[in-house]
């Protein structure tokens, strides 16, 4: 099966995020995993605070329609108002 040229190019290039992740792996091998902290998006290697788990549980138990959906790119109006 042929692969689209654009997809082929994507597979040959590495994003800066991927490069940082790979550098972290090298640093863990060099300095020890206990000396390198990975706070990259979706890949933290430390446990979340207890308050996070409690908040997540509250959100998961919320039955309001749409509460588990995506927000608009501009954000939630109530948050924007609070920040403004």
C-alpha positions in Angstrom: 0.0 0.0 0.0 1.4 3.4 -0.9 1.7 6.1 1.7 0.8 9.7 1.2 3.9 11.9 0.7 2.9 14.3 3.5 2.5 11.4 5.9 5.8 10.0 4.9 7.5 13.3 5.6 5.8 13.5 9.0 7.1 10.1 9.9 10.7 11.1 9.0 10.7 14.3 11.0 10.7 14.6 14.8 8.9 17.3 16.7 10.6 19.3 19.4 8.3 17.7 21.9 9.5 14.2 20.8 13.2 15.4 20.9 12.7 16.7 24.5 11.1 13.3 25.5 14.0 11.4 23.9 16.6 13.7 25.6 14.9 13.0 28.9 15.3 9.3 28.4 19.0 9.8 27.7 19.4 12.0 30.8 17.6 9.4 32.9 20.1 6.7 31.7 23.1 9.1 32.3 22.1 10.6 35.7 19.5 8.2 37.1 15.8 8.3 36.9 15.5 9.8 40.4 17.5 12.8 39.2 15.4 13.7 36.1 11.8 14.9 36.3 9.5 14.5 33.3 6.7 17.1 33.4 5.9 16.8 29.7 2.3 16.9 28.6 0.6 13.6 29.3 3.7 12.0 30.5 4.5 13.1 34.1 6.5 10.6 36.1 5.3 11.8 39.5 2.0 11.0 41.2 -0.7 13.7 41.0 -1.7 15.5 44.2 -4.6 14.0 46.1 -6.7 17.1 45.4 -6.4 16.3 41.7 -7.9 12.8 42.1 -10.7 14.2 44.3 -11.6 16.9 41.7 -11.4 14.4 38.9 -13.8 12.1 40.8 -16.3 15.0 41.3 -16.2 15.9 37.6 -16.7 12.2 36.6 -19.7 11.9 38.8 -21.3 15.1 37.5 -24.4 14.3 35.4 -24.9 17.7 33.7 -25.1 17.2 29.9 -22.0 18.5 28.1 -19.8 18.6 31.1 -17.4 16.0 29.6 -17.3 17.7 26.2 -14.7 20.0 24.6 -14.9 23.8 25.3 -14.7 26.4 22.5 -11.2 27.5 21.5 -11.9 30.8 23.1 -12.4 29.1 26.5 -15.3 29.2 28.9 -17.0 32.6 29.2 -17.2 32.4 33.0 -13.4 31.8 33.2 -12.6 34.6 30.7 -14.8 36.9 32.8 -13.1 36.0 36.0 -9.6 36.6 34.5 -10.6 39.9 32.8 
